[in-house]
Amino acid sequence: MKDTLKIHYKRGTEELKRDNIRAHRLTQEFNNTDVEEFERKEEIIRTLFGSVGDHPSLEHNFHCDLGYNIHVGDNFYAGYNCTILDMIEEIEKLRHQ
């Protein structure tokens, strides 16, 4: 059996805790924003994500780890109860150290 590289990361570092709390606050605000406040919802997504194209659309009950590792293009759509686990980019950074 081929050996695979095991990557260990400390999710509990102060930096990641801070970034995760930031993402949770923004997603909580997004999920609690009135359904008709389209501009505010887009503003929150642009603050949360790493990059966003034109006309993003996400339904409520959205969740993510950090947010800034999420990059979406034009006309991105995410349905109800979408969860994006975007911690993986942090793991990839460790892999290349």
NORURRA-V604305 format. One record per backbone hydrogen bond with DSSP energy under -0.5 kcal/mol. NH is the residue of the N-H (numbers start at 1). CO is the residue of the C=O. If there is no record, write none. Layout:
nh: [NH/NH]
co: [CO/CO]
This chain:
nh: [7/8/11/13/17/18/19/20/21/22/23/24/25/26/27/28/29/30/31/32/33/33/37/38/41/42/43/44/45/46/47/48/49/50/50/51/53/53/57/59/63/65/68/70/71/72/75/76/78/81/82/84/85/86/88/89/90/91/92/93/94/95/96/97]
co: [5/6/9/10/13/14/15/16/17/18/19/20/21/22/23/24/25/26/27/28/29/30/34/36/37/38/39/40/41/42/43/44/45/67/70/70/72/73/76/78/82/84/66/67/69/51/54/73/57/60/79/63/83/84/85/86/87/87/88/89/90/91/92/94]
